[in-house]
């Protein structure tokens, strides 16, 4: 017994070159037929004895001319036409200008020029669970007309849906910000995030014969309900980071001062005097306000 539980997979359609002709050549042929039909009709009408073959020539020229007129179509630059015969795909014509194909073949035009789209702002939870708002700008174009027309229902709606899905995926993969700058973040690594977003979109849109030339985030912010709290947290983290850098620098300067004083023999300090000097230097270097020194003219003791 065969297993029929699995769903049938999608059979991808691949673009091939259509068998079409130059419209200018067929236009010349139509004008020739028109001239022959006019000649045959006029000469037969003015003749004393009509020739039946001339009327047959007029009818044949009219029928063939009508078929030729039905096969003309125009392709603009960066445009293509998919050719079908009773629903069966027969190829794509990308040659711009006046074109011609057999009249019983249908033509479905599609633009292959670059398209720019800016997605709607969507709410996403980042890697740390914080709700953020994101939007992306994407430049895309159709590379395989057959896939775009026949493998998805509406390729433009498909692009919009996949952009939203890719933005959500990338947004949940990284944190919004990292004060320590130790990992890739949405806010601080635009090029890396944009490159990964483009790669994800190319993979998602390949089924529709669409590629992405450029993409990036156009909007990135905390959601309104936590924006105030996250701003205060960022300010606190910035203050802590600045304090840490200030203390590290002050400790280094104190160490350098003590080493140079000892190395040059300027003054010999015991433990108590060394502790007092360290305390005074740290106060001077780390204070947020200008310090006012007190001159001691006597002994430290």
N, C-alpha and C positions, 0 to 999 in steps of 0.2 A: 504494500500500500504506500503510495507516495505521500509525502508530507506537504500539505497545502497551507500550513499555518503561517509560513513566512510571506511577507508582503513583497510584491514585485518591485524591483529597483527601477530607478529612473534611467531610461535610455538616453544618454546625452546626444544632442544633435550637434554636428560639426559643420562649420561654414565651408562651402565649396564655391568655386567660381561658376557663375551661371553662363549658359550659352546664349548670348544676346548679340545684337548687331548694332552698328552705328545708325542713329536716326537720320543723319544727313544723307547717307547712301540710300536709305529707304525713301526719304523725301524726294530725292532726285528721281528714283524709280516711279514714285507716285505722279510726279509732274510729267514724266514721259508717258505714262498711261493716260493721263488726263489729256495730253496733246493728241495722242493717237485716237482717243474716243471722240474728241472734238472734230478732228479731221474726218474720221469715218462718218460721223453723224451729219456734218455739214455737206460733205461731198455726196452723200447718199440722198440727202434731202433735195439738193439742187439737180441731181441727175434725172434724166428722162426715164431711165429704167433703173430701179433700185436694186442694189446687190444685197442679197440676203446675208452674205458673209460679213458685210460691214456692220449690219445690225447685231450680228452675233459677236463681232469684235467689240462693239460698244457695250453690250451686256457683260461680256467677260471683263473688260476694263473697269466697269463700274463695280462689279463684285470684288475683283482683286484690289481695286483702289479703296473700297470700304474696309476690307480686311487690313490693308496697310495702315489706314488712318486709325483703326482700333488698336494698333500695336504700339503707338508712340507713347513715350513717357519721358519725363525730365528728371535728372538727378542733379541736385545742387552740390557745391563743394562740401566735403565732410558729411555726405549723406550716402545712404545705400538703399538698395531695393531688393527685398527677398522675393524670389520667383517661385510660384507654386502652380502645380497642375492638379486640380480637383483635390486640394488639401495636402498633396504630397510636395515636400520641399525639393526644389530642383536647383537651387544655388542662389548666390547673391551677386548682384551687379554693383560695383563700387566706382565705375567709370563716370565722371561727371559730364554733363552735357545732354544733348538730345539722344535718346536711346530707343531701340525698337526690339520687340519680342513678339512671338506668335500671339495673336489676339486672344486665344483661349487660355493663355497663361496669365494668372493674376499677379499683380505687383503690390507688395506691402513695404512702404518706405519706413526707414528708421534713421535717426540722426546718430552719427558716430563722432560728433564733436565733443569737446570737453564740457562737462557740466559742473557747476559749483552749487553746493547745498550746505546750508547751516542748519543743524538739527535743533529741535526744541530743547529747552532746558529740562533736564530730567533729574530726579532725586535718586542718589545712590548712596549706599553705605560703604565707606572706604574699608581698608584692611583692618582698622581698629574699631570699626563699628560706628563711626561718626557719620551722621547724615550730611551729605554734601550735594551741591547742585553742579551739574556739568552740561556742557554743550560743545559740539565739535563742528569744524568746517572741513568739508571733504570735496576734493576735485576728482571726479570719476568720468569714465567714458566707456563706451561699448567697444569691445575688441572682437567679439564673435556674435554677429547679428543673428545667426541661427539659434544659438542658445538663449539670447536675450528675448527673442520673439516666441520661441516654441518650448523652452524648458522651464519657464516660470510664467505665472499668470499675468502679472503686470510688473515689468522689470523696474520701473521707477518706484512703485510702492515697495518692491522687494528691497531696493537700495535703502530707502528710508528706514524700513524695519530692521535691516541688518546693521545700520549705523547705530541705532539705539541699543541693539543687543551688544554690539562691540564696545560701545562706551560704558555700558553697565559692567561688562566683564573686566575691562581695564580699570575702571574706577574701584572695583572691589578687590583688585589685586595689589594695590599700593596704598600706603597711608597718604593723607592729605599733606602733612608736613612732618618734618623731623628736625627738632631744634639742634640735635647733635650732628646732623648731616652725615649719618653713618649708613643710610640706606636710600634707595631710589624713592622719591616722592613725586606726587602729582604736581605739586607746586614748584619744586626746585629742579626738576629734570624734564623740561618740556620736550627736548629733542628725543630722549630715550622713550618717553611715553608716547610721543607722536609716531615714532618709528614702529613701536610695537602695535599701536592702534592701526597703522597702515597695513602692517603684515597680517593682522587678524582680519581686517576688512577684505584684503585680497583673497584670503582663504575662504571667507564666507561668500564672497560675490563671484567666485570662479564658476560656480554652477550656473550662473546667469550670463557668462561670457563678458564680465565687466571687470575692469582693473581700476586701481586707485593710484593717481599720480601724486597726490599731495593731501595731507590731512594734519590736523592739529586741534588742540582745545581752544575754543574761543571764550568760554566762560567756566570759571572754577571758583567756588566759594562755599563756605559752610551754609547749611540750611538756616533759615531765619530763626527757627526755634532754639538753636544753640549758638548762633553767631555771636551774641554778646558774651556768653560764657567762654567760648573758645578764644575770643579776642582778649579777655582778661587773662586766660591761661597763657596765651602767646606772650603777652606783656610780662607776666611773671617769669616765664621761662627765659625771656630775653634779659630780664634783670639778673636772674640767677647766673646765666651764662656770662654776662658782663662782669659780675662780681667775681666769678671763678677766674676769669682771665686777669682781672685786676690783682687778685691775691697771688696768682701764679707769678705775675710780673713783679710784684712787690717782694715776694720771697727771693726771687732771683737777684733783684737789685740789692737786697740786704746781704745775701751771701757774698755777692761780688764786693760790696763795700767792706765787709769784715775781712775778707781774704786779702784785699789790697792794703788795708790798714796794717794787718799783721805782717804781710810780705815786705812792706816798705819800712816797717818799724816806726810808724808815726806815733802810735800809742800802744801801750800794753794793757790789755783789758783782762780783768779777772772775770769769773762767771757772773758776778752780780752786775758789774758794769756792762758786760756783753749783753745780759738780759735787758738792762735798762735801755741800751742803745737800740737793740732789736725792737723793743716796744715802741720807742719814740719814732723810729724809722717807719714801722708799720702803720702807726697812727698818721704820720705825714703822708705816706704814699697811698693809703686806702681811704682817707677821709674824703667825704664829698664836699667839704667846705675848706677854704683856705685856712691853714694853721698859722698860729701866732706864737712863734718860739719865745721862750723865756730864757734870757741870758743868765747863766750861772757863773759868777766871777770867782766863786770859791771852790772848795772841794766838793766832790760828789757826795761825800759823807757828811 
